[in-house]
């Protein structure tokens, strides 16, 4: 029989796939008792696993990396599947564990599951504790003077600033004490998270290496290089000028506190550092909104948009997903998404605006597509940002601010390097027409090997007419 002092502590990993700055893991290690790390593949209906197929690819590799790190530290990762409450109870019975630790998650589905588990297991005498660290702020505590959630970003940012620097990140435990008998585990391959026949994610590895170690290396590279110039350069998609930390943050392979503290004491210009920190804070704001308004992905924040006259998501939507709209900057973004499971932030706004305002397709269709195809899919950031572009969200960009995809391309990809990288049909077209091939002289198109409507599509909508249609729809909504 396992005695109280020998009973192992279960650490339940979720979207915190790291040893560094992991409060639950550190607390378990500090007990001096055996530690059983576990990851549970919960049912899709629980809404707590990978948000889509692209993130499932990432999860496979992230778990493989975590398993290697935990084994090296002394206690291997146990994989289980099924409803979390049942899976944890079974693991407790098998091991004699009387303690369960985890780091809090803040999504509605996760909160509901965790609340039930705490209630049920505590009633059975199990010591269940949860820890902070997945966000820089506590959504239950960081509130307005009227004790209400923030609805506008700038006051939220100022409130976050008043909180001061987040606590110093906790170093990873040097050693984990293994249980006398390691529980049986699923194999990662059994979960079939990776695509096959065809392997549509084959090109992901061109730019991505999942795992905690890779997250740290990417962060180091960024703060030693691209953060200088970040405020301006981040808008140019042909440059490697963004942090690309979003997939690692989405599955918790690095903590936001670790990222934040890496920006301290840098020689980079203060404006660049502050701008990057504000991007981290925007992520916090999205989670703040999602925590207080759980239906963010299903319902318009601004109910006035409930009557908006959306078009059916038919052929135009399909062409948008394939990057065949006839607008090069839009098509480059959608193809980058398919090729790498990621899209540059400026281009995300352009492609989203095009779907919503040029094609008049409900933002929810775009959000679902991004959710399935992004390796950095995030249950809070995805809908909050889509609603921001749509004008229906909190502190949103006005609907009447309609991006001109031609001008956006010319401004942020002036030499066409980004378009050439992802729309090879236009590779040899002169830079003056790379973002508007439909205006290029016939002889220039022929010389570049471009035949509109054959090698590259003609525009599926006319920008000026689409803009007029969108503004008329918005005006009808205002007058309703």
GISUL-V143301 format. One record per pair of residues at least 4 apart in sequence whose C-alpha atoms are under 6 Angstrom apart, sorted by the first residue. I is the first residue (numbers start at 1). J is the second residue. D is the distance in whole Angstrom. If there is no record, write none. Layout:
# GISUL-V143301
i-><I;I>
j-><J;J>
d-><D;D>
This chain:
# GISUL-V143301
i-><2;3;6;7;8;8;8;8;9;9;9;9;10;10;10;10;11;11;11;11;12;12;12;13;13;15;15;16;16;16;17;17;18;18;19;20;20;21;21;21;24;24;24;24;34;34;34;35;35;37;38;38;38;39;40;40;40;41;42;42;42;48;50;50;51;52;52;53;54;54;54;55;56;57;57;59;60;61;62;62;63;65;67;70;70;71;71;73;73;74;74;74;75;75;78;79;79;80;84;85;92;92;98;99;99;99;100;101;101;101;102;103;103;103;104;104;104;108;111;117;118;121;122;138;139;143;143;143;144;151;152;169;195;203;204;212;222;222;222;223;226;228;229;230;230;231;231;233;234;234;235;236;237;238;238;246;246;247;247;248;248;248;249;250;250;286;286;286;287;287;289;290;290;295;297;300;301;301;302;310;310;310;311;311;313;319;319;320;323;323;323;324;325;325;326;326;326;328;328;329;330;332;332;332;333;336;336;337;337;337;341;341;341;342;347;348;349;353;354;355;355;356;356;356;357;358;367;370;371;378;381;383;387;387;388;388;388;389;390;391;391;391;391;406;407;409;409;410;415;416;416;419;420;420;428;429;429;433;433;445;446;450;451;452;452;452;453;453;462>
j-><7;7;33;97;33;34;35;97;35;97;99;100;35;36;37;100;37;100;101;102;38;39;102;38;39;251;252;251;252;253;252;253;212;253;172;171;172;169;170;171;101;102;103;131;177;178;179;177;178;77;77;78;79;79;79;80;81;81;81;82;83;110;55;56;371;371;372;372;373;374;375;375;193;193;194;63;193;210;210;211;67;211;77;75;76;75;76;175;176;175;176;178;176;178;185;185;186;186;88;117;96;97;126;126;127;128;128;128;129;130;130;130;131;132;130;131;132;294;115;121;122;126;126;142;288;147;148;149;148;394;395;258;199;339;340;253;226;227;243;227;241;268;233;234;272;272;275;241;241;242;346;412;344;417;418;250;376;375;376;252;253;254;254;376;378;380;381;384;291;380;293;294;380;299;383;392;392;393;392;360;361;362;360;361;317;324;325;325;331;334;335;331;459;460;457;458;459;332;435;409;351;419;422;423;347;340;343;341;342;343;373;374;375;374;351;352;353;357;358;359;361;360;361;363;470;466;371;374;377;382;385;387;392;393;393;396;397;397;399;396;397;398;399;435;411;413;435;414;431;431;434;423;424;427;448;434;448;437;440;450;450;455;455;456;457;458;457;458;466>
d-><6;6;6;5;6;5;6;5;5;6;5;6;6;5;6;5;5;6;5;6;5;6;5;6;5;4;5;6;4;6;5;5;6;5;5;5;4;5;4;6;6;5;6;6;5;5;5;6;6;5;6;5;6;5;6;5;5;4;6;5;5;6;5;5;6;6;4;5;5;6;5;4;5;6;5;6;6;6;5;5;6;5;5;6;5;5;4;5;6;6;5;6;6;5;5;5;5;6;6;6;6;5;5;6;5;6;5;6;5;6;5;5;5;6;6;6;6;6;6;6;6;5;5;6;6;5;5;5;5;6;5;6;5;6;5;5;5;6;6;5;5;5;6;5;5;5;6;6;5;5;6;5;6;6;5;6;6;6;4;6;5;6;6;6;6;5;5;6;6;5;6;5;5;6;5;6;6;5;5;5;5;6;5;5;5;5;6;6;4;5;6;6;6;6;5;5;4;6;6;6;5;5;5;6;6;6;6;5;5;5;6;5;5;5;6;6;6;6;5;5;6;5;5;6;6;5;6;6;5;6;6;6;5;4;5;4;6;6;6;5;5;5;5;6;6;5;6;5;5;6;6;5;5;5;5;6;5;5;6;5;6;6;5;5;6;6;4;5;6>
